[in-house]
Amino acid sequence: MIVKTCSFVKSSAKINQLPEVKNPEYAFIGRSNVGKSSLINMLVNNKKMAMVSGKPGKTRLINHFQINEKWFLADLPGYGYAKVSKEERKKWSALIRGYLKIRENLSCAFILVDSRHEPQKSDLEFMEWMGENEIPFVIVFTKADKLSSSALNKNLKSYKKKMMQVWEELPSIFISSSNTGLGREEILKFIDQTNQQIELINSK
Protein backbone atom coordinates (compact mmCIF):
# COMPACT_ATOMS: atom_id res chain seq x y z
CA MET A 1 0.00 0.00 0.00
CA ILE A 2 1.21 3.49 -0.85
CA VAL A 3 0.06 6.19 1.55
CA LYS A 4 -0.83 9.09 -0.71
CA THR A 5 -2.87 11.23 1.67
CA CYS A 6 -3.21 11.46 5.43
CA SER A 7 -5.42 14.08 7.03
CA PHE A 8 -6.32 14.84 10.63
CA VAL A 9 -10.07 14.42 11.26
CA LYS A 10 -10.66 15.30 14.93
CA SER A 11 -9.78 14.65 18.57
CA SER A 12 -12.34 13.16 20.93
CA ALA A 13 -12.40 13.33 24.71
CA LYS A 14 -15.70 11.45 25.02
CA ILE A 15 -17.35 8.56 23.21
CA ASN A 16 -20.18 10.74 21.94
CA GLN A 17 -17.61 13.00 20.24
CA LEU A 18 -16.21 10.28 17.98
CA PRO A 19 -16.51 10.98 14.25
CA GLU A 20 -19.33 9.15 12.50
CA VAL A 21 -17.62 7.14 9.77
CA LYS A 22 -18.36 3.85 8.04
CA ASN A 23 -15.00 3.09 6.44
CA PRO A 24 -12.65 0.50 8.01
CA GLU A 25 -10.84 1.77 11.09
CA TYR A 26 -7.64 0.64 12.79
CA ALA A 27 -6.78 1.57 16.36
CA PHE A 28 -3.24 1.89 17.72
CA ILE A 29 -2.70 1.49 21.43
CA GLY A 30 -0.05 0.44 23.93
CA ARG A 31 1.61 1.27 27.22
CA SER A 32 2.66 4.86 27.70
CA ASN A 33 5.96 5.66 25.94
CA VAL A 34 5.90 2.49 23.80
CA GLY A 35 6.63 4.51 20.66
CA LYS A 36 3.08 4.69 19.34
CA SER A 37 3.19 8.17 17.85
CA SER A 38 6.56 7.49 16.21
CA LEU A 39 5.19 4.29 14.65
CA ILE A 40 2.11 6.07 13.32
CA ASN A 41 4.26 8.82 11.81
CA MET A 42 6.46 6.17 10.20
CA LEU A 43 3.45 4.36 8.71
CA VAL A 44 1.94 7.50 7.14
CA ASN A 45 5.38 8.88 6.22
CA ASN A 46 4.82 12.14 8.07
CA LYS A 47 7.01 12.93 11.07
CA LYS A 48 4.61 15.57 12.37
CA MET A 49 1.26 13.77 12.03
CA ALA A 50 1.04 12.26 15.53
CA MET A 51 2.46 14.10 18.53
CA VAL A 52 5.75 12.58 19.69
CA SER A 53 7.09 13.02 23.21
CA GLY A 54 9.65 11.42 25.49
CA LYS A 55 7.20 11.85 28.35
CA PRO A 56 4.63 9.08 28.97
CA GLY A 57 0.96 9.94 28.71
CA LYS A 58 1.20 12.65 26.06
CA THR A 59 -1.76 11.38 24.02
CA ARG A 60 -4.85 12.10 26.12
CA LEU A 61 -7.55 12.02 23.47
CA ILE A 62 -8.62 9.67 20.69
CA ASN A 63 -7.17 11.22 17.54
CA HIS A 64 -8.60 10.21 14.17
CA PHE A 65 -6.80 10.42 10.83
CA GLN A 66 -8.13 9.55 7.38
CA ILE A 67 -5.72 7.65 5.12
CA ASN A 68 -6.02 7.70 1.31
CA GLU A 69 -9.63 8.81 1.83
CA LYS A 70 -10.46 5.10 2.29
CA TRP A 71 -9.75 4.10 5.88
CA PHE A 72 -9.25 5.62 9.31
CA LEU A 73 -6.48 5.41 11.86
CA ALA A 74 -7.30 6.00 15.53
CA ASP A 75 -4.50 7.02 17.87
CA LEU A 76 -5.59 6.03 21.40
CA PRO A 77 -4.22 7.19 24.77
CA GLY A 78 -1.61 4.89 26.28
CA TYR A 79 -2.34 2.68 29.27
CA GLY A 80 -0.08 1.81 32.18
CA TYR A 81 2.34 4.29 33.75
CA ALA A 82 1.84 7.99 33.22
CA LYS A 83 2.44 10.94 35.52
CA VAL A 84 -1.22 11.82 35.88
CA SER A 85 -3.74 11.38 38.67
CA LYS A 86 -5.48 8.08 39.35
CA GLU A 87 -8.76 9.74 38.41
CA GLU A 88 -7.33 10.82 35.05
CA ARG A 89 -6.10 7.29 34.33
CA LYS A 90 -9.58 5.95 35.11
CA LYS A 91 -11.06 8.38 32.58
CA TRP A 92 -8.57 7.23 29.94
CA SER A 93 -9.38 3.59 30.64
CA ALA A 94 -13.13 4.21 30.36
CA LEU A 95 -12.61 6.14 27.11
CA ILE A 96 -10.37 3.46 25.57
CA ARG A 97 -12.51 0.47 26.53
CA GLY A 98 -15.72 2.25 25.66
CA TYR A 99 -14.37 3.04 22.22
CA LEU A 100 -13.12 -0.49 21.58
CA LYS A 101 -16.42 -2.07 22.61
CA ILE A 102 -18.82 0.16 20.65
CA ARG A 103 -16.87 1.12 17.54
CA GLU A 104 -18.70 -0.89 14.88
CA ASN A 105 -16.34 -0.03 12.01
CA LEU A 106 -13.21 -1.02 13.99
CA SER A 107 -11.53 -3.65 11.82
CA CYS A 108 -8.53 -4.39 14.03
CA ALA A 109 -6.53 -2.97 16.92
CA PHE A 110 -2.74 -2.83 16.85
CA ILE A 111 -1.42 -3.41 20.37
CA LEU A 112 2.11 -2.06 20.64
CA VAL A 113 4.64 -3.76 22.92
CA ASP A 114 8.20 -2.61 23.67
CA SER A 115 10.41 -5.42 22.37
CA ARG A 116 13.14 -4.61 24.92
CA HIS A 117 11.15 -5.69 27.97
CA GLU A 118 9.86 -8.89 29.52
CA PRO A 119 6.09 -9.53 29.24
CA GLN A 120 4.30 -6.79 31.18
CA LYS A 121 1.25 -7.54 33.31
CA SER A 122 -0.69 -4.56 31.95
CA ASP A 123 -0.12 -5.70 28.34
CA LEU A 124 -1.14 -9.29 29.03
CA GLU A 125 -4.24 -8.26 30.97
CA PHE A 126 -5.30 -5.84 28.26
CA MET A 127 -4.95 -8.53 25.59
CA GLU A 128 -7.00 -10.94 27.69
CA TRP A 129 -9.71 -8.28 27.98
CA MET A 130 -9.65 -7.85 24.21
CA GLY A 131 -10.08 -11.59 23.77
CA GLU A 132 -12.90 -11.78 26.29
CA ASN A 133 -14.72 -9.02 24.40
CA GLU A 134 -13.99 -10.62 21.00
CA ILE A 135 -12.19 -7.54 19.68
CA PRO A 136 -9.73 -8.48 16.90
CA PHE A 137 -6.14 -7.40 17.47
CA VAL A 138 -2.56 -7.99 16.38
CA ILE A 139 0.69 -7.30 18.24
CA VAL A 140 3.41 -4.92 17.09
CA PHE A 141 6.76 -5.19 18.86
CA THR A 142 8.35 -1.74 18.71
CA LYS A 143 11.91 -0.40 19.01
CA ALA A 144 13.44 -3.54 17.48
CA ASP A 145 16.53 -1.55 16.50
CA LYS A 146 17.38 -0.97 20.15
CA LEU A 147 18.59 -4.53 20.76
CA SER A 148 20.49 -7.28 18.97
CA SER A 149 18.73 -9.88 16.83
CA SER A 150 19.52 -12.60 19.38
CA ALA A 151 18.12 -10.54 22.25
CA LEU A 152 15.05 -9.70 20.15
CA ASN A 153 14.42 -13.36 19.33
CA LYS A 154 14.88 -14.29 22.99
CA ASN A 155 12.32 -11.70 24.12
CA LEU A 156 9.83 -12.71 21.42
CA LYS A 157 10.15 -16.36 22.38
CA SER A 158 9.59 -15.46 26.03
CA TYR A 159 6.53 -13.39 25.16
CA LYS A 160 4.98 -16.11 23.01
CA LYS A 161 5.61 -18.72 25.71
CA LYS A 162 3.91 -16.53 28.31
CA MET A 163 0.89 -15.89 26.08
CA MET A 164 0.48 -19.58 25.19
CA GLN A 165 -0.31 -20.19 28.86
CA VAL A 166 -3.62 -18.44 28.22
CA TRP A 167 -4.19 -18.38 24.46
CA GLU A 168 -4.89 -21.41 22.26
CA GLU A 169 -3.70 -19.48 19.22
CA LEU A 170 -1.55 -16.35 19.05
CA PRO A 171 -2.59 -13.28 17.06
CA SER A 172 -0.50 -12.05 14.14
CA ILE A 173 2.78 -10.46 15.21
CA PHE A 174 4.77 -7.66 13.56
CA ILE A 175 8.29 -6.46 14.36
CA SER A 176 8.87 -2.73 13.92
CA SER A 177 11.27 0.16 14.26
CA SER A 178 10.22 3.73 13.61
CA ASN A 179 13.88 4.66 13.15
CA THR A 180 14.67 2.17 10.38
CA GLY A 181 11.19 1.71 8.89
CA LEU A 182 11.18 -1.98 9.79
CA GLY A 183 7.68 -3.45 9.67
CA ARG A 184 6.11 -0.59 7.70
CA GLU A 185 5.43 -2.55 4.52
CA GLU A 186 4.15 -5.59 6.43
CA ILE A 187 1.71 -3.57 8.56
CA LEU A 188 0.38 -1.56 5.61
CA LYS A 189 0.02 -4.77 3.58
CA PHE A 190 -2.01 -6.32 6.42
CA ILE A 191 -4.30 -3.27 6.50
CA ASP A 192 -4.65 -3.29 2.72
CA GLN A 193 -5.57 -6.99 2.65
CA THR A 194 -8.07 -6.51 5.47
CA ASN A 195 -9.66 -3.59 3.61
CA GLN A 196 -9.98 -5.74 0.49
CA GLN A 197 -11.65 -8.53 2.47
CA ILE A 198 -14.12 -6.07 3.98
CA GLU A 199 -14.87 -4.58 0.56
CA LEU A 200 -15.47 -8.07 -0.86
CA ILE A 201 -17.85 -8.98 1.98
CA ASN A 202 -19.77 -5.71 1.62
CA SER A 203 -20.15 -6.18 -2.14
CA LYS A 204 -21.97 -9.48 -1.74
Rosetta silent file (secondary structure, phi, psi, omega in degrees, C-alpha in Angstrom):
SEQUENCE: MIVKTCSFVKSSAKINQLPEVKNPEYAFIGRSNVGKSSLINMLVNNKKMAMVSGKPGKTRLINHFQINEKWFLADLPGYGYAKVSKEERKKWSALIRGYLKIRENLSCAFILVDSRHEPQKSDLEFMEWMGENEIPFVIVFTKADKLSSSALNKNLKSYKKKMMQVWEELPSIFISSSNTGLGREEILKFIDQTNQQIELINSK
SCORE:     score description
SCORE:     0.000 S_00000001
   1 L     0.000  135.100  175.112    0.000    0.000    0.000 S_00000001
   2 L  -104.198  123.185  178.169    1.209    3.486   -0.849 S_00000001
   3 L   -83.478  106.975 -178.043    0.056    6.187    1.554 S_00000001
   4 L   -92.149  -38.756 -179.763   -0.835    9.089   -0.713 S_00000001
   5 L  -136.435  145.175  176.329   -2.874   11.230    1.670 S_00000001
   6 E  -147.170  115.797 -176.814   -3.213   11.464    5.430 S_00000001
   7 E  -126.921  140.916  176.765   -5.419   14.083    7.031 S_00000001
   8 E   -71.819  133.827 -178.947   -6.323   14.836   10.628 S_00000001
   9 E   -99.658  -60.974  177.950  -10.068   14.417   11.264 S_00000001
  10 E  -173.586  165.335  173.684  -10.661   15.297   14.928 S_00000001
  11 E  -109.744  141.171 -177.989   -9.783   14.647   18.570 S_00000001
  12 E  -127.370  129.318  178.378  -12.345   13.158   20.929 S_00000001
  13 L   -98.372  -14.847 -179.259  -12.398   13.334   24.714 S_00000001
  14 L  -136.498  157.059 -178.991  -15.703   11.453   25.017 S_00000001
  15 H   -59.738  -39.774 -177.599  -17.349    8.561   23.213 S_00000001
  16 H   -73.411   -1.179  177.462  -20.181   10.738   21.937 S_00000001
  17 H   -98.590   -4.771 -177.353  -17.615   13.002   20.244 S_00000001
  18 L   -62.348  142.461  179.424  -16.212   10.276   17.979 S_00000001
  19 L   -65.474  141.325  178.908  -16.512   10.978   14.248 S_00000001
  20 L   -87.850  102.165 -179.174  -19.335    9.146   12.503 S_00000001
  21 L  -133.027  155.099 -179.395  -17.620    7.143    9.767 S_00000001
  22 L  -112.327  -16.672 -178.838  -18.357    3.846    8.038 S_00000001
  23 L   -67.245  158.712  178.899  -15.001    3.089    6.442 S_00000001
  24 L   -55.448  143.144 -177.059  -12.650    0.501    8.014 S_00000001
  25 E  -131.732  142.315 -179.121  -10.836    1.769   11.090 S_00000001
  26 E  -127.564  124.971 -177.383   -7.636    0.641   12.786 S_00000001
  27 E   -99.744  141.883  177.812   -6.782    1.566   16.358 S_00000001
  28 E  -118.902  125.529 -175.334   -3.236    1.891   17.716 S_00000001
  29 E  -150.067  155.839  177.400   -2.700    1.487   21.427 S_00000001
  30 E   179.575  178.242  177.370   -0.046    0.441   23.932 S_00000001
  31 E   -60.573  152.716  177.997    1.609    1.273   27.223 S_00000001
  32 L   -55.343  135.614  177.538    2.661    4.863   27.700 S_00000001
  33 L    71.357   25.725  179.847    5.961    5.657   25.940 S_00000001
  34 L   -83.067   -9.352 -179.209    5.897    2.486   23.802 S_00000001
  35 L    98.338   25.880 -175.652    6.631    4.514   20.665 S_00000001
  36 H   -65.023  -50.296 -178.135    3.080    4.694   19.342 S_00000001
  37 H   -63.107  -39.652  178.774    3.189    8.173   17.849 S_00000001
  38 H   -64.049  -38.980  178.958    6.564    7.486   16.208 S_00000001
  39 H   -66.464  -43.639  178.835    5.192    4.293   14.655 S_00000001
  40 H   -60.929  -44.923  178.609    2.106    6.070   13.320 S_00000001
  41 H   -61.418  -37.656  177.977    4.260    8.820   11.806 S_00000001
  42 H   -66.093  -41.271 -178.388    6.460    6.172   10.197 S_00000001
  43 H   -64.593  -42.810 -176.337    3.454    4.362    8.706 S_00000001
  44 H   -91.409    0.479  177.899    1.945    7.495    7.138 S_00000001
  45 L    59.235   44.209  178.692    5.384    8.878    6.220 S_00000001
  46 L  -145.520  107.340 -174.362    4.818   12.139    8.069 S_00000001
  47 L   -67.674  -12.720 -176.564    7.015   12.925   11.071 S_00000001
  48 L  -111.924    5.498 -175.069    4.609   15.566   12.368 S_00000001
  49 L   -67.790  -56.311  178.248    1.259   13.769   12.032 S_00000001
  50 L  -100.966  142.998 -177.374    1.035   12.260   15.530 S_00000001
  51 L   -69.140  127.095 -179.566    2.458   14.095   18.533 S_00000001
  52 L  -109.480  135.443  179.201    5.752   12.577   19.692 S_00000001
  53 L  -150.129  148.363  175.593    7.090   13.019   23.208 S_00000001
  54 L   -80.463   -8.221 -179.521    9.646   11.420   25.485 S_00000001
  55 L   -95.095  130.333  178.716    7.196   11.846   28.345 S_00000001
  56 L   -62.168  150.183  173.675    4.627    9.076   28.967 S_00000001
  57 L    80.009   23.894 -177.196    0.956    9.943   28.707 S_00000001
  58 L   -73.793  -38.664  177.881    1.203   12.654   26.059 S_00000001
  59 L   -81.310  115.487 -176.122   -1.763   11.381   24.022 S_00000001
  60 L  -117.144   -1.950 -179.591   -4.853   12.101   26.116 S_00000001
  61 L  -127.261  169.305  170.910   -7.553   12.019   23.465 S_00000001
  62 E   -91.322  114.408 -177.642   -8.620    9.666   20.695 S_00000001
  63 E  -103.195  125.829 -179.386   -7.175   11.218   17.541 S_00000001
  64 E  -104.708  138.061  175.827   -8.604   10.210   14.170 S_00000001
  65 E  -129.400  143.342  176.248   -6.802   10.420   10.829 S_00000001
  66 E  -103.315  128.477 -176.846   -8.125    9.549    7.376 S_00000001
  67 E  -110.863  127.714  178.597   -5.724    7.651    5.116 S_00000001
  68 L    52.819   20.842 -179.148   -6.025    7.695    1.307 S_00000001
  69 L    56.785   24.769 -177.282   -9.635    8.806    1.833 S_00000001
  70 L  -127.235  -29.487  179.955  -10.464    5.104    2.290 S_00000001
  71 E  -145.698  165.060 -174.617   -9.750    4.100    5.884 S_00000001
  72 E  -117.404  146.146  176.727   -9.247    5.620    9.308 S_00000001
  73 E  -116.960  127.786  179.433   -6.481    5.407   11.861 S_00000001
  74 E  -112.118  120.267  178.848   -7.304    5.996   15.532 S_00000001
  75 E   -95.772  109.310 -174.920   -4.496    7.021   17.873 S_00000001
  76 L   -96.723  154.574  175.858   -5.594    6.028   21.395 S_00000001
  77 L   -60.620  149.881  178.769   -4.223    7.192   24.768 S_00000001
  78 L   -76.887  157.477  175.610   -1.606    4.886   26.277 S_00000001
  79 E  -112.518  171.403 -177.901   -2.336    2.684   29.272 S_00000001
  80 L    89.855 -147.531 -173.883   -0.081    1.811   32.176 S_00000001
  81 L   -65.849  134.610  170.501    2.339    4.286   33.747 S_00000001
  82 L  -164.189  142.974 -177.309    1.842    7.988   33.218 S_00000001
  83 L   -80.115   66.952  175.958    2.442   10.944   35.524 S_00000001
  84 L  -134.798  169.314 -178.246   -1.220   11.818   35.881 S_00000001
  85 L   -68.352  159.709  177.507   -3.745   11.379   38.667 S_00000001
  86 H   -61.373  -36.872  178.949   -5.480    8.083   39.347 S_00000001
  87 H   -64.569  -39.944  179.248   -8.763    9.737   38.414 S_00000001
  88 H   -65.723  -40.809  179.014   -7.328   10.824   35.053 S_00000001
  89 H   -64.584  -35.708  177.933   -6.098    7.294   34.327 S_00000001
  90 H   -65.039  -38.142  178.100   -9.579    5.946   35.108 S_00000001
  91 H   -64.644  -43.039  178.778  -11.057    8.382   32.582 S_00000001
  92 H   -60.794  -45.140 -178.257   -8.572    7.234   29.941 S_00000001
  93 H   -61.454  -42.928  179.675   -9.381    3.586   30.636 S_00000001
  94 H   -64.795  -40.089  179.306  -13.132    4.208   30.356 S_00000001
  95 H   -65.169  -47.535 -178.413  -12.608    6.136   27.106 S_00000001
  96 H   -62.764  -51.814 -176.166  -10.367    3.460   25.574 S_00000001
  97 H   -69.424  -34.555  176.746  -12.507    0.465   26.532 S_00000001
  98 H   -63.460  -44.523  178.443  -15.722    2.251   25.665 S_00000001
  99 H   -60.622  -49.683 -176.093  -14.375    3.041   22.218 S_00000001
 100 H   -62.704  -32.491 -176.600  -13.123   -0.490   21.585 S_00000001
 101 H   -82.207  -29.116 -174.110  -16.423   -2.070   22.610 S_00000001
 102 H  -107.394   -9.787 -175.035  -18.821    0.160   20.652 S_00000001
 103 L   -75.726   99.085 -173.287  -16.873    1.117   17.539 S_00000001
 104 L   -66.842  -30.990 -177.873  -18.700   -0.895   14.876 S_00000001
 105 L   -90.771    7.688  178.159  -16.336   -0.035   12.015 S_00000001
 106 E   -70.598  114.562 -177.190  -13.215   -1.021   13.993 S_00000001
 107 E   -86.509  -36.477 -178.949  -11.530   -3.653   11.823 S_00000001
 108 E  -167.858  149.325  175.300   -8.530   -4.389   14.028 S_00000001
 109 E  -109.689  137.064  175.739   -6.529   -2.975   16.918 S_00000001
 110 E  -100.682  111.159  178.959   -2.740   -2.833   16.852 S_00000001
 111 E   -94.594  117.135 -176.094   -1.416   -3.413   20.370 S_00000001
 112 E   -90.785  135.349 -179.103    2.114   -2.062   20.645 S_00000001
 113 E  -130.996  133.054  178.593    4.642   -3.760   22.920 S_00000001
 114 E   -71.756  115.880 -175.033    8.195   -2.608   23.667 S_00000001
 115 L   -67.083  -12.904 -176.345   10.411   -5.422   22.373 S_00000001
 116 L   -81.373  -14.694 -171.796   13.140   -4.610   24.916 S_00000001
 117 L  -110.666  159.224  173.131   11.150   -5.695   27.966 S_00000001
 118 L   -67.492  161.284  178.414    9.856   -8.891   29.515 S_00000001
 119 L   -51.736  127.232 -178.364    6.088   -9.529   29.242 S_00000001
 120 L   -96.715  139.387 -178.029    4.305   -6.795   31.183 S_00000001
 121 H   -57.349  -41.878 -178.050    1.250   -7.543   33.314 S_00000001
 122 H   -64.637  -37.594  177.214   -0.693   -4.561   31.947 S_00000001
 123 H   -65.330  -48.774 -177.122   -0.123   -5.699   28.340 S_00000001
 124 H   -63.456  -41.512  179.327   -1.140   -9.287   29.030 S_00000001
 125 H   -66.692  -38.431  179.491   -4.237   -8.263   30.972 S_00000001
 126 H   -65.761  -41.107  178.440   -5.296   -5.837   28.257 S_00000001
 127 H   -64.709  -39.131  177.724   -4.947   -8.529   25.591 S_00000001
 128 H   -62.861  -40.350  177.669   -7.002  -10.938   27.694 S_00000001
 129 H   -63.188  -40.226  177.899   -9.706   -8.275   27.982 S_00000001
 130 H   -61.285  -43.557  179.199   -9.646   -7.845   24.211 S_00000001
 131 H   -64.601  -43.031  179.656  -10.075  -11.593   23.767 S_00000001
 132 H   -61.660  -31.513 -179.058  -12.905  -11.781   26.291 S_00000001
 133 L   -97.269    8.257  175.997  -14.721   -9.018   24.402 S_00000001
 134 L    54.594   43.131  177.806  -13.987  -10.621   21.005 S_00000001
 135 L  -100.856  117.617 -176.844  -12.192   -7.543   19.679 S_00000001
 136 L   -64.987  137.518  178.435   -9.725   -8.477   16.904 S_00000001
 137 E  -151.116  159.427  172.323   -6.137   -7.403   17.471 S_00000001
 138 E  -128.053  166.286 -178.929   -2.561   -7.988   16.381 S_00000001
 139 E  -111.950  135.578  175.121    0.687   -7.302   18.240 S_00000001
 140 E  -119.807  115.040  176.034    3.413   -4.917   17.090 S_00000001
 141 E   -85.296  118.510 -174.874    6.755   -5.188   18.858 S_00000001
 142 E   -96.225  168.959  173.789    8.346   -1.744   18.713 S_00000001
 143 L    58.386   37.054 -178.000   11.909   -0.397   19.011 S_00000001
 144 H   -64.449  -21.840 -179.604   13.435   -3.538   17.483 S_00000001
 145 H   -76.829   -7.510 -176.332   16.531   -1.546   16.501 S_00000001
 146 H   -85.444   -4.349  179.760   17.379   -0.968   20.150 S_00000001
 147 L  -144.090  163.988 -177.079   18.595   -4.529   20.765 S_00000001
 148 L   -70.658  162.917 -179.515   20.491   -7.284   18.966 S_00000001
 149 H   -63.199  -35.293  179.436   18.728   -9.879   16.831 S_00000001
 150 H   -68.799  -41.531  178.126   19.523  -12.601   19.376 S_00000001
 151 H   -66.862  -38.485  178.211   18.122  -10.538   22.250 S_00000001
 152 H   -62.538  -47.932  179.996   15.054   -9.702   20.153 S_00000001
 153 H   -62.168  -37.175  178.795   14.424  -13.360   19.334 S_00000001
 154 H   -64.229  -44.967 -179.708   14.877  -14.289   22.994 S_00000001
 155 H   -66.682  -39.691  178.799   12.320  -11.695   24.122 S_00000001
 156 H   -64.253  -42.385  178.861    9.826  -12.708   21.417 S_00000001
 157 H   -61.934  -41.908  178.924   10.149  -16.363   22.384 S_00000001
 158 H   -63.530  -41.400 -178.489    9.591  -15.462   26.034 S_00000001
 159 H   -66.324  -44.983 -179.669    6.529  -13.394   25.163 S_00000001
 160 H   -63.335  -40.844  179.204    4.984  -16.112   23.008 S_00000001
 161 H   -62.022  -42.404  179.441    5.614  -18.725   25.706 S_00000001
 162 H   -64.530  -43.178 -178.215    3.914  -16.530   28.308 S_00000001
 163 H   -69.151  -32.917 -178.799    0.889  -15.894   26.081 S_00000001
 164 L   -67.928  -11.026  174.629    0.477  -19.578   25.195 S_00000001
 165 L   -71.543  -19.998 -177.713   -0.306  -20.192   28.864 S_00000001
 166 L  -117.315  -40.327 -173.375   -3.619  -18.444   28.219 S_00000001
 167 L   -95.078  138.813  174.536   -4.188  -18.381   24.461 S_00000001
 168 L   -76.172  -32.880 -179.794   -4.889  -21.412   22.257 S_00000001
 169 L  -141.008  135.041 -178.215   -3.699  -19.476   19.218 S_00000001
 170 L   -83.315  148.384  175.573   -1.549  -16.354   19.051 S_00000001
 171 L   -72.385  171.070  176.797   -2.593  -13.280   17.055 S_00000001
 172 L   -62.806  146.380 -177.054   -0.504  -12.045   14.141 S_00000001
 173 E  -126.136  135.965  177.082    2.783  -10.458   15.214 S_00000001
 174 E  -122.743  145.332  176.397    4.774   -7.658   13.564 S_00000001
 175 E  -109.113  130.651 -174.138    8.290   -6.458   14.360 S_00000001
 176 L  -138.664  160.963  172.048    8.874   -2.734   13.918 S_00000001
 177 E  -150.918  119.112  179.313   11.271    0.155   14.264 S_00000001
 178 L   -71.083  -20.450 -179.921   10.220    3.726   13.610 S_00000001
 179 L   -77.884  -38.192 -176.412   13.885    4.662   13.152 S_00000001
 180 L  -102.119  -14.078 -177.236   14.668    2.166   10.379 S_00000001
 181 L    86.853    4.135  179.192   11.195    1.710    8.889 S_00000001
 182 E   -58.221  131.385  176.356   11.182   -1.982    9.795 S_00000001
 183 L    91.522  -12.061 -176.453    7.679   -3.445    9.665 S_00000001
 184 H   -60.165  -52.366 -177.728    6.115   -0.594    7.703 S_00000001
 185 H   -62.280  -40.736 -178.108    5.433   -2.553    4.524 S_00000001
 186 H   -65.192  -42.929 -179.676    4.147   -5.586    6.434 S_00000001
 187 H   -67.259  -44.969  179.551    1.711   -3.568    8.556 S_00000001
 188 H   -65.973  -34.327  177.081    0.383   -1.565    5.606 S_00000001
 189 H   -65.921  -41.137  177.640    0.023   -4.771    3.584 S_00000001
 190 H   -60.329  -45.432  179.508   -2.012   -6.317    6.418 S_00000001
 191 H   -63.778  -43.228 -179.621   -4.296   -3.271    6.501 S_00000001
 192 H   -61.937  -44.421  179.839   -4.648   -3.288    2.717 S_00000001
 193 H   -66.038  -38.302  177.835   -5.567   -6.988    2.649 S_00000001
 194 H   -65.150  -42.547  177.822   -8.071   -6.513    5.468 S_00000001
 195 H   -59.835  -41.286  179.379   -9.663   -3.592    3.608 S_00000001
 196 H   -64.611  -39.636  178.225   -9.981   -5.739    0.493 S_00000001
 197 H   -64.682  -41.698  179.155  -11.651   -8.529    2.467 S_00000001
 198 H   -64.722  -43.065  179.426  -14.125   -6.073    3.976 S_00000001
 199 H   -62.277  -39.499  179.047  -14.873   -4.578    0.562 S_00000001
 200 H   -65.699  -42.290  179.397  -15.466   -8.067   -0.858 S_00000001
 201 H   -64.985  -43.156 -178.139  -17.847   -8.980    1.980 S_00000001
 202 H   -68.448  -24.250 -177.146  -19.769   -5.709    1.623 S_00000001
 203 H   -81.647  -13.001 -178.981  -20.148   -6.183   -2.139 S_00000001
 204 L   -80.753    0.000    0.000  -21.975   -9.479   -1.737 S_00000001
